[in-house]
Amino acid sequence: MKYIITESQFNLINEGLLDGLFGNDSCSPDTIKANNWKELYTQLVKSKLIENGEKLLIVWGPEQTLYYTQDGKSLIRTAKVSTGAGGFGNDENNKRTPKGLLKIEGKIKGKLYEVLVSKTPTGKILGPNKLSNRVDKKTGKTHYAEVLTGILELDGIESCNDNAFSRNIYFHGTNFENQLGRPASNGCIRVSNSEIQWLLGNIAEGTKVYIKP
């Protein structure tokens, strides 16, 4: 796992001022407090976790909303999301959404409403708000919820969430668009199928993502 840090962060680490954010199990949401996305952006700049003027995707858990800003003052885009039904957490083998600072690691594109299994487009089209009946060949389990249209893979930047990629956490389209706006996923961040298409076309790999529980 490689961490992306700025020169300012490197200097602060040397001074021991970011010990609570790097090198142990504590996570920035444990120390950074904000009442809204604007305050959060300001706090992240002050903590040297992002640069002032850096584009940032913010998943605001309490409102189940995605905010996209490049300056912390105005919004480029907003969208409703569904995070983990079990809440937020960075532990292995749970169905909770990670928290803290991450980045877009990769993109996988499918057709609109196309089902993706193991991050691979299958060619099957499943409209929004229609249950799937796909049976897992290995477990025999029926999958009612599917990953549709495309994926933005996530990788953790903080030590507390550096397992996000191995946990297969990502943004993706969903066949449960009617559940957007409330926690309902198995840990991933669900968005509408039109929204994942927009994100795939407009968000660059390496863009930082902050998940506020």
FINU-718785 format. One record per residue (C-alpha): residue number from 1; residue in three letters; x, y, z. Coordinates in steps of 0.1 Angstrom, whole numbers, plus 5000, padded with zeros to 4 digits. Layout:
BEGIN
{n NUM; res ALA; X X; Y Y; Z Z}
...
***
This chain:
BEGIN
{n 1; res MET; X 5000; Y 5000; Z 5000}
{n 2; res LYS; X 5014; Y 5034; Z 4990}
{n 3; res TYR; X 5003; Y 5066; Z 5007}
{n 4; res ILE; X 5000; Y 5099; Z 4988}
{n 5; res ILE; X 5012; Y 5128; Z 5010}
{n 6; res THR; X 5021; Y 5164; Z 5002}
{n 7; res GLU; X 5054; Y 5180; Z 5012}
{n 8; res SER; X 5035; Y 5199; Z 5040}
{n 9; res GLN; X 5022; Y 5166; Z 5053}
{n 10; res PHE; X 5057; Y 5151; Z 5052}
{n 11; res ASN; X 5070; Y 5180; Z 5073}
{n 12; res LEU; X 5042; Y 5176; Z 5098}
{n 13; res ILE; X 5048; Y 5139; Z 5101}
{n 14; res ASN; X 5084; Y 5145; Z 5108}
{n 15; res GLU; X 5074; Y 5170; Z 5135}
{n 16; res GLY; X 5050; Y 5144; Z 5150}
{n 17; res LEU; X 5019; Y 5165; Z 5144}
{n 18; res LEU; X 5000; Y 5140; Z 5123}
{n 19; res ASP; X 5006; Y 5110; Z 5145}
{n 20; res GLY; X 4969; Y 5107; Z 5150}
{n 21; res LEU; X 4962; Y 5104; Z 5113}
{n 22; res PHE; X 4991; Y 5084; Z 5100}
{n 23; res GLY; X 5010; Y 5053; Z 5113}
{n 24; res ASN; X 4984; Y 5039; Z 5136}
{n 25; res ASP; X 4947; Y 5028; Z 5137}
{n 26; res SER; X 4931; Y 5062; Z 5144}
{n 27; res CYS; X 4912; Y 5078; Z 5116}
{n 28; res SER; X 4908; Y 5114; Z 5106}
{n 29; res PRO; X 4870; Y 5114; Z 5113}
{n 30; res ASP; X 4879; Y 5106; Z 5149}
{n 31; res THR; X 4896; Y 5140; Z 5152}
{n 32; res ILE; X 4881; Y 5162; Z 5124}
{n 33; res LYS; X 4847; Y 5176; Z 5133}
{n 34; res ALA; X 4824; Y 5195; Z 5109}
{n 35; res ASN; X 4787; Y 5203; Z 5107}
{n 36; res ASN; X 4786; Y 5205; Z 5069}
{n 37; res TRP; X 4806; Y 5198; Z 5038}
{n 38; res LYS; X 4821; Y 5234; Z 5037}
{n 39; res GLU; X 4834; Y 5231; Z 5072}
{n 40; res LEU; X 4848; Y 5197; Z 5064}
{n 41; res TYR; X 4867; Y 5210; Z 5034}
{n 42; res THR; X 4882; Y 5238; Z 5055}
{n 43; res GLN; X 4892; Y 5213; Z 5082}
{n 44; res LEU; X 4908; Y 5190; Z 5057}
{n 45; res VAL; X 4929; Y 5219; Z 5043}
{n 46; res LYS; X 4939; Y 5230; Z 5078}
{n 47; res SER; X 4950; Y 5194; Z 5086}
{n 48; res LYS; X 4970; Y 5193; Z 5054}
{n 49; res LEU; X 4951; Y 5162; Z 5042}
{n 50; res ILE; X 4941; Y 5181; Z 5010}
{n 51; res GLU; X 4954; Y 5212; Z 4992}
{n 52; res ASN; X 4933; Y 5243; Z 4991}
{n 53; res GLY; X 4916; Y 5244; Z 4957}
{n 54; res GLU; X 4919; Y 5206; Z 4953}
{n 55; res LYS; X 4888; Y 5188; Z 4938}
{n 56; res LEU; X 4872; Y 5165; Z 4964}
{n 57; res LEU; X 4843; Y 5141; Z 4965}
{n 58; res ILE; X 4826; Y 5141; Z 4999}
{n 59; res VAL; X 4802; Y 5113; Z 5009}
{n 60; res TRP; X 4782; Y 5129; Z 5038}
{n 61; res GLY; X 4769; Y 5100; Z 5057}
{n 62; res PRO; X 4742; Y 5118; Z 5078}
{n 63; res GLU; X 4725; Y 5131; Z 5047}
{n 64; res GLN; X 4734; Y 5102; Z 5024}
{n 65; res THR; X 4745; Y 5127; Z 4999}
{n 66; res LEU; X 4776; Y 5130; Z 4976}
{n 67; res TYR; X 4791; Y 5165; Z 4972}
{n 68; res TYR; X 4817; Y 5173; Z 4946}
{n 69; res THR; X 4836; Y 5206; Z 4951}
{n 70; res GLN; X 4869; Y 5220; Z 4939}
{n 71; res ASP; X 4872; Y 5249; Z 4964}
{n 72; res GLY; X 4851; Y 5241; Z 4994}
{n 73; res LYS; X 4829; Y 5271; Z 4986}
{n 74; res SER; X 4807; Y 5260; Z 4957}
{n 75; res LEU; X 4795; Y 5227; Z 4944}
{n 76; res ILE; X 4800; Y 5212; Z 4910}
{n 77; res ARG; X 4775; Y 5184; Z 4916}
{n 78; res THR; X 4754; Y 5167; Z 4943}
{n 79; res ALA; X 4737; Y 5133; Z 4943}
{n 80; res LYS; X 4719; Y 5109; Z 4966}
{n 81; res VAL; X 4738; Y 5078; Z 4977}
{n 82; res SER; X 4733; Y 5046; Z 4997}
{n 83; res THR; X 4761; Y 5036; Z 5021}
{n 84; res GLY; X 4764; Y 5005; Z 5042}
{n 85; res ALA; X 4732; Y 4993; Z 5060}
{n 86; res GLY; X 4755; Y 4983; Z 5088}
{n 87; res GLY; X 4770; Y 5018; Z 5092}
{n 88; res PHE; X 4806; Y 5029; Z 5089}
{n 89; res GLY; X 4838; Y 5010; Z 5097}
{n 90; res ASN; X 4871; Y 5000; Z 5084}
{n 91; res ASP; X 4874; Y 4965; Z 5098}
{n 92; res GLU; X 4880; Y 4936; Z 5074}
{n 93; res ASN; X 4851; Y 4912; Z 5066}
{n 94; res ASN; X 4823; Y 4935; Z 5075}
{n 95; res LYS; X 4795; Y 4951; Z 5054}
{n 96; res ARG; X 4801; Y 4987; Z 5066}
{n 97; res THR; X 4813; Y 5016; Z 5045}
{n 98; res PRO; X 4849; Y 5028; Z 5052}
{n 99; res LYS; X 4854; Y 5062; Z 5066}
{n 100; res GLY; X 4881; Y 5088; Z 5062}
{n 101; res LEU; X 4902; Y 5099; Z 5032}
{n 102; res LEU; X 4904; Y 5077; Z 5001}
{n 103; res LYS; X 4911; Y 5081; Z 4964}
{n 104; res ILE; X 4897; Y 5069; Z 4931}
{n 105; res GLU; X 4919; Y 5039; Z 4922}
{n 106; res GLY; X 4904; Y 5028; Z 4889}
{n 107; res LYS; X 4873; Y 5029; Z 4866}
{n 108; res ILE; X 4853; Y 5000; Z 4851}
{n 109; res LYS; X 4827; Y 5009; Z 4825}
{n 110; res GLY; X 4797; Y 4989; Z 4813}
{n 111; res LYS; X 4766; Y 4998; Z 4794}
{n 112; res LEU; X 4737; Y 5016; Z 4810}
{n 113; res TYR; X 4720; Y 4991; Z 4834}
{n 114; res GLU; X 4745; Y 4963; Z 4825}
{n 115; res VAL; X 4752; Y 4939; Z 4854}
{n 116; res LEU; X 4788; Y 4936; Z 4865}
{n 117; res VAL; X 4799; Y 4905; Z 4884}
{n 118; res SER; X 4833; Y 4905; Z 4900}
{n 119; res LYS; X 4839; Y 4939; Z 4884}
{n 120; res THR; X 4833; Y 4924; Z 4849}
{n 121; res PRO; X 4805; Y 4934; Z 4826}
{n 122; res THR; X 4783; Y 4904; Z 4818}
{n 123; res GLY; X 4762; Y 4917; Z 4789}
{n 124; res LYS; X 4730; Y 4913; Z 4810}
{n 125; res ILE; X 4707; Y 4943; Z 4812}
{n 126; res LEU; X 4687; Y 4948; Z 4844}
{n 127; res GLY; X 4665; Y 4979; Z 4847}
{n 128; res PRO; X 4664; Y 5001; Z 4878}
{n 129; res ASN; X 4643; Y 4989; Z 4907}
{n 130; res LYS; X 4640; Y 4954; Z 4894}
{n 131; res LEU; X 4651; Y 4925; Z 4916}
{n 132; res SER; X 4678; Y 4902; Z 4903}
{n 133; res ASN; X 4675; Y 4864; Z 4905}
{n 134; res ARG; X 4711; Y 4856; Z 4898}
{n 135; res VAL; X 4723; Y 4825; Z 4917}
{n 136; res ASP; X 4760; Y 4825; Z 4928}
{n 137; res LYS; X 4775; Y 4793; Z 4914}
{n 138; res LYS; X 4799; Y 4789; Z 4943}
{n 139; res THR; X 4776; Y 4796; Z 4973}
{n 140; res GLY; X 4741; Y 4789; Z 4958}
{n 141; res LYS; X 4730; Y 4823; Z 4972}
{n 142; res THR; X 4705; Y 4844; Z 4952}
{n 143; res HIS; X 4717; Y 4879; Z 4946}
{n 144; res TYR; X 4688; Y 4904; Z 4945}
{n 145; res ALA; X 4710; Y 4935; Z 4945}
{n 146; res GLU; X 4734; Y 4939; Z 4916}
{n 147; res VAL; X 4762; Y 4963; Z 4905}
{n 148; res LEU; X 4751; Y 4981; Z 4874}
{n 149; res THR; X 4765; Y 5003; Z 4847}
{n 150; res GLY; X 4800; Y 5009; Z 4861}
{n 151; res ILE; X 4824; Y 5012; Z 4890}
{n 152; res LEU; X 4848; Y 5037; Z 4905}
{n 153; res GLU; X 4872; Y 5017; Z 4926}
{n 154; res LEU; X 4883; Y 5032; Z 4960}
{n 155; res ASP; X 4916; Y 5028; Z 4978}
{n 156; res GLY; X 4923; Y 5041; Z 5013}
{n 157; res ILE; X 4950; Y 5068; Z 5019}
{n 158; res GLU; X 4949; Y 5066; Z 5057}
{n 159; res SER; X 4964; Y 5037; Z 5076}
{n 160; res CYS; X 4929; Y 5030; Z 5091}
{n 161; res ASN; X 4913; Y 5024; Z 5057}
{n 162; res ASP; X 4941; Y 5011; Z 5035}
{n 163; res ASN; X 4921; Y 4978; Z 5032}
{n 164; res ALA; X 4893; Y 4995; Z 5012}
{n 165; res PHE; X 4905; Y 4982; Z 4979}
{n 166; res SER; X 4910; Y 4946; Z 4991}
{n 167; res ARG; X 4875; Y 4948; Z 5006}
{n 168; res ASN; X 4861; Y 4957; Z 4972}
{n 169; res ILE; X 4847; Y 4990; Z 4982}
{n 170; res TYR; X 4836; Y 5012; Z 4953}
{n 171; res PHE; X 4810; Y 5036; Z 4938}
{n 172; res HIS; X 4786; Y 5018; Z 4915}
{n 173; res GLY; X 4752; Y 5020; Z 4899}
{n 174; res THR; X 4724; Y 5000; Z 4914}
{n 175; res ASN; X 4691; Y 4982; Z 4906}
{n 176; res PHE; X 4678; Y 4997; Z 4939}
{n 177; res GLU; X 4676; Y 5034; Z 4929}
{n 178; res ASN; X 4645; Y 5037; Z 4950}
{n 179; res GLN; X 4666; Y 5031; Z 4981}
{n 180; res LEU; X 4690; Y 5060; Z 4974}
{n 181; res GLY; X 4690; Y 5085; Z 5002}
{n 182; res ARG; X 4692; Y 5059; Z 5030}
{n 183; res PRO; X 4718; Y 5033; Z 5041}
{n 184; res ALA; X 4711; Y 5001; Z 5022}
{n 185; res SER; X 4743; Y 4987; Z 5007}
{n 186; res ASN; X 4767; Y 4960; Z 5017}
{n 187; res GLY; X 4795; Y 4986; Z 5022}
{n 188; res CYS; X 4799; Y 5001; Z 4988}
{n 189; res ILE; X 4785; Y 5035; Z 4978}
{n 190; res ARG; X 4755; Y 5031; Z 4956}
{n 191; res VAL; X 4745; Y 5059; Z 4932}
{n 192; res SER; X 4720; Y 5061; Z 4904}
{n 193; res ASN; X 4730; Y 5046; Z 4870}
{n 194; res SER; X 4730; Y 5080; Z 4853}
{n 195; res GLU; X 4752; Y 5093; Z 4882}
{n 196; res ILE; X 4778; Y 5066; Z 4878}
{n 197; res GLN; X 4779; Y 5074; Z 4841}
{n 198; res TRP; X 4786; Y 5110; Z 4849}
{n 199; res LEU; X 4812; Y 5101; Z 4875}
{n 200; res LEU; X 4830; Y 5078; Z 4851}
{n 201; res GLY; X 4831; Y 5105; Z 4825}
{n 202; res ASN; X 4841; Y 5134; Z 4847}
{n 203; res ILE; X 4861; Y 5122; Z 4877}
{n 204; res ALA; X 4898; Y 5114; Z 4872}
{n 205; res GLU; X 4917; Y 5085; Z 4888}
{n 206; res GLY; X 4935; Y 5098; Z 4918}
{n 207; res THR; X 4908; Y 5122; Z 4928}
{n 208; res LYS; X 4904; Y 5122; Z 4966}
{n 209; res VAL; X 4872; Y 5111; Z 4983}
{n 210; res TYR; X 4863; Y 5118; Z 5019}
{n 211; res ILE; X 4837; Y 5097; Z 5037}
{n 212; res LYS; X 4821; Y 5114; Z 5067}
{n 213; res PRO; X 4802; Y 5090; Z 5089}
***
